[in-house]
């Protein structure tokens, strides 16, 4: 794909494992040649040969969105969030149908203003809006150390087109302790039953 805003871009998903499926390497990328800052990439390595499965993930993503800028007559600006980080993960099965998942990691979030929405024709942006690129300006920098634990149960049996019997359950908690002013602090409790 070629875009006047982002230049040349493309996507790739590669998943490799050994013959028995005991080790897995996954690479996901969504590359834009206009800048390395616009690179979206996730690399994951997982060991699956013991009862306790574990792995590591590293990522770099950049997400664009439109936002109202405060203090400038509510001018609409194009903002980019850059997420850089890594995490360790582990899952321990209790049976064929239930398991415990755990993860811990580090994430750096860098928010930049990269464009201003205008109504004269300059350049069509990724959202179909007319956007003029501006010199990138740092808006915010934060880090977080997310810790997550979840219990999963899945006894679903499939029919020809959809699940026919069984249930799915996922209950988890995610927390990120605030380690200072540069770190986000939050806790989230999630539940899903089907």
GUNUVEX-65387 format. One record per residue (C-alpha): residue number from 1; residue in three letters; x, y, z. Coordinates in steps of 0.5 Angstrom, whole numbers, plus 500, padded with zeros to 3 digits. Each point is the difference from the previous one (the first is absolute). Layout:
N
{NUM; 'ALA'; {X; Y; Z}}
...
***
This chain:
194
{1; 'UNK'; {500; 500; 500}}
{2; 'UNK'; {502; 507; 498}}
{3; 'UNK'; {498; 506; 504}}
{4; 'UNK'; {501; 507; 499}}
{5; 'UNK'; {500; 501; 508}}
{6; 'UNK'; {504; 494; 502}}
{7; 'UNK'; {504; 498; 494}}
{8; 'UNK'; {501; 493; 498}}
{9; 'UNK'; {497; 495; 505}}
{10; 'UNK'; {499; 492; 501}}
{11; 'UNK'; {498; 495; 505}}
{12; 'UNK'; {503; 493; 501}}
{13; 'UNK'; {498; 494; 505}}
{14; 'UNK'; {505; 495; 501}}
{15; 'UNK'; {499; 494; 505}}
{16; 'UNK'; {505; 494; 501}}
{17; 'UNK'; {501; 494; 504}}
{18; 'UNK'; {504; 494; 501}}
{19; 'UNK'; {498; 494; 497}}
{20; 'UNK'; {496; 498; 507}}
{21; 'UNK'; {497; 507; 501}}
{22; 'UNK'; {504; 500; 507}}
{23; 'UNK'; {503; 507; 498}}
{24; 'UNK'; {497; 506; 496}}
{25; 'UNK'; {503; 506; 497}}
{26; 'UNK'; {495; 505; 498}}
{27; 'UNK'; {501; 507; 496}}
{28; 'UNK'; {495; 505; 498}}
{29; 'UNK'; {502; 506; 496}}
{30; 'UNK'; {496; 506; 497}}
{31; 'UNK'; {506; 504; 497}}
{32; 'UNK'; {499; 507; 497}}
{33; 'UNK'; {507; 502; 497}}
{34; 'UNK'; {498; 508; 501}}
{35; 'UNK'; {504; 499; 507}}
{36; 'UNK'; {502; 495; 505}}
{37; 'UNK'; {496; 503; 505}}
{38; 'UNK'; {494; 498; 496}}
{39; 'UNK'; {502; 492; 501}}
{40; 'UNK'; {495; 496; 503}}
{41; 'UNK'; {503; 493; 502}}
{42; 'UNK'; {499; 495; 505}}
{43; 'UNK'; {505; 494; 501}}
{44; 'UNK'; {498; 494; 505}}
{45; 'UNK'; {504; 494; 502}}
{46; 'UNK'; {496; 494; 504}}
{47; 'UNK'; {502; 494; 503}}
{48; 'UNK'; {495; 495; 500}}
{49; 'UNK'; {503; 493; 502}}
{50; 'UNK'; {499; 500; 507}}
{51; 'UNK'; {494; 500; 504}}
{52; 'UNK'; {501; 508; 502}}
{53; 'UNK'; {501; 503; 493}}
{54; 'UNK'; {503; 507; 500}}
{55; 'UNK'; {503; 505; 495}}
{56; 'UNK'; {502; 507; 499}}
{57; 'UNK'; {497; 506; 495}}
{58; 'UNK'; {503; 506; 498}}
{59; 'UNK'; {496; 505; 496}}
{60; 'UNK'; {500; 507; 497}}
{61; 'UNK'; {494; 503; 497}}
{62; 'UNK'; {497; 507; 498}}
{63; 'UNK'; {493; 502; 500}}
{64; 'UNK'; {497; 506; 497}}
{65; 'UNK'; {494; 503; 502}}
{66; 'UNK'; {496; 507; 499}}
{67; 'UNK'; {499; 504; 507}}
{68; 'UNK'; {498; 507; 502}}
{69; 'UNK'; {505; 504; 502}}
{70; 'UNK'; {499; 504; 507}}
{71; 'UNK'; {501; 507; 500}}
{72; 'UNK'; {500; 502; 492}}
{73; 'UNK'; {493; 501; 499}}
{74; 'UNK'; {499; 492; 500}}
{75; 'UNK'; {504; 499; 494}}
{76; 'UNK'; {500; 493; 497}}
{77; 'UNK'; {507; 497; 500}}
{78; 'UNK'; {503; 493; 498}}
{79; 'UNK'; {504; 497; 505}}
{80; 'UNK'; {504; 494; 501}}
{81; 'UNK'; {501; 495; 506}}
{82; 'UNK'; {507; 496; 499}}
{83; 'UNK'; {500; 494; 505}}
{84; 'UNK'; {507; 497; 501}}
{85; 'UNK'; {501; 494; 505}}
{86; 'UNK'; {500; 493; 502}}
{87; 'UNK'; {497; 495; 504}}
{88; 'UNK'; {501; 493; 503}}
{89; 'UNK'; {494; 495; 500}}
{90; 'UNK'; {499; 493; 503}}
{91; 'UNK'; {494; 495; 500}}
{92; 'UNK'; {498; 494; 504}}
{93; 'UNK'; {495; 495; 498}}
{94; 'UNK'; {496; 497; 506}}
{95; 'UNK'; {497; 495; 495}}
{96; 'UNK'; {498; 500; 493}}
{97; 'UNK'; {495; 505; 501}}
{98; 'UNK'; {502; 505; 505}}
{99; 'UNK'; {507; 504; 501}}
{100; 'UNK'; {503; 506; 503}}
{101; 'UNK'; {503; 506; 496}}
{102; 'UNK'; {505; 505; 503}}
{103; 'UNK'; {504; 505; 497}}
{104; 'UNK'; {505; 506; 502}}
{105; 'UNK'; {503; 505; 496}}
{106; 'UNK'; {502; 507; 498}}
{107; 'UNK'; {497; 505; 496}}
{108; 'UNK'; {502; 507; 497}}
{109; 'UNK'; {495; 505; 497}}
{110; 'UNK'; {502; 506; 496}}
{111; 'UNK'; {494; 504; 498}}
{112; 'UNK'; {502; 505; 494}}
{113; 'UNK'; {496; 505; 496}}
{114; 'UNK'; {501; 499; 493}}
{115; 'UNK'; {495; 504; 496}}
{116; 'UNK'; {495; 505; 500}}
{117; 'UNK'; {493; 499; 497}}
{118; 'UNK'; {498; 505; 495}}
{119; 'UNK'; {495; 501; 494}}
{120; 'UNK'; {504; 503; 495}}
{121; 'UNK'; {503; 494; 495}}
{122; 'UNK'; {507; 498; 502}}
{123; 'UNK'; {501; 493; 501}}
{124; 'UNK'; {495; 495; 502}}
{125; 'UNK'; {501; 496; 506}}
{126; 'UNK'; {499; 493; 503}}
{127; 'UNK'; {493; 501; 502}}
{128; 'UNK'; {498; 504; 494}}
{129; 'UNK'; {500; 506; 503}}
{130; 'UNK'; {504; 506; 497}}
{131; 'UNK'; {507; 500; 504}}
{132; 'UNK'; {506; 505; 500}}
{133; 'UNK'; {506; 497; 503}}
{134; 'UNK'; {503; 504; 505}}
{135; 'UNK'; {507; 499; 504}}
{136; 'UNK'; {499; 495; 505}}
{137; 'UNK'; {499; 503; 507}}
{138; 'UNK'; {500; 496; 506}}
{139; 'UNK'; {494; 500; 504}}
{140; 'UNK'; {501; 495; 505}}
{141; 'UNK'; {505; 494; 503}}
{142; 'UNK'; {498; 495; 505}}
{143; 'UNK'; {502; 493; 502}}
{144; 'UNK'; {496; 494; 503}}
{145; 'UNK'; {502; 493; 503}}
{146; 'UNK'; {494; 496; 499}}
{147; 'UNK'; {499; 493; 504}}
{148; 'UNK'; {494; 496; 498}}
{149; 'UNK'; {497; 493; 503}}
{150; 'UNK'; {494; 497; 496}}
{151; 'UNK'; {496; 493; 501}}
{152; 'UNK'; {498; 497; 494}}
{153; 'UNK'; {495; 494; 499}}
{154; 'UNK'; {498; 498; 493}}
{155; 'UNK'; {495; 494; 499}}
{156; 'UNK'; {497; 502; 493}}
{157; 'UNK'; {498; 494; 495}}
{158; 'UNK'; {499; 503; 493}}
{159; 'UNK'; {495; 498; 495}}
{160; 'UNK'; {500; 501; 493}}
{161; 'UNK'; {500; 508; 500}}
{162; 'UNK'; {500; 502; 507}}
{163; 'UNK'; {501; 498; 507}}
{164; 'UNK'; {495; 494; 502}}
{165; 'UNK'; {501; 499; 507}}
{166; 'UNK'; {505; 502; 506}}
{167; 'UNK'; {502; 506; 503}}
{168; 'UNK'; {505; 505; 500}}
{169; 'UNK'; {503; 504; 507}}
{170; 'UNK'; {505; 505; 500}}
{171; 'UNK'; {501; 504; 507}}
{172; 'UNK'; {506; 505; 501}}
{173; 'UNK'; {504; 505; 503}}
{174; 'UNK'; {505; 505; 497}}
{175; 'UNK'; {503; 505; 504}}
{176; 'UNK'; {506; 505; 499}}
{177; 'UNK'; {503; 503; 506}}
{178; 'UNK'; {502; 508; 500}}
{179; 'UNK'; {507; 500; 501}}
{180; 'UNK'; {501; 507; 500}}
{181; 'UNK'; {497; 506; 496}}
{182; 'UNK'; {503; 497; 493}}
{183; 'UNK'; {496; 494; 501}}
{184; 'UNK'; {492; 499; 499}}
{185; 'UNK'; {496; 496; 506}}
{186; 'UNK'; {494; 496; 498}}
{187; 'UNK'; {496; 494; 502}}
{188; 'UNK'; {495; 496; 496}}
{189; 'UNK'; {496; 494; 501}}
{190; 'UNK'; {497; 496; 494}}
{191; 'UNK'; {495; 495; 500}}
{192; 'UNK'; {497; 496; 494}}
{193; 'UNK'; {495; 494; 500}}
{194; 'UNK'; {497; 497; 494}}
***
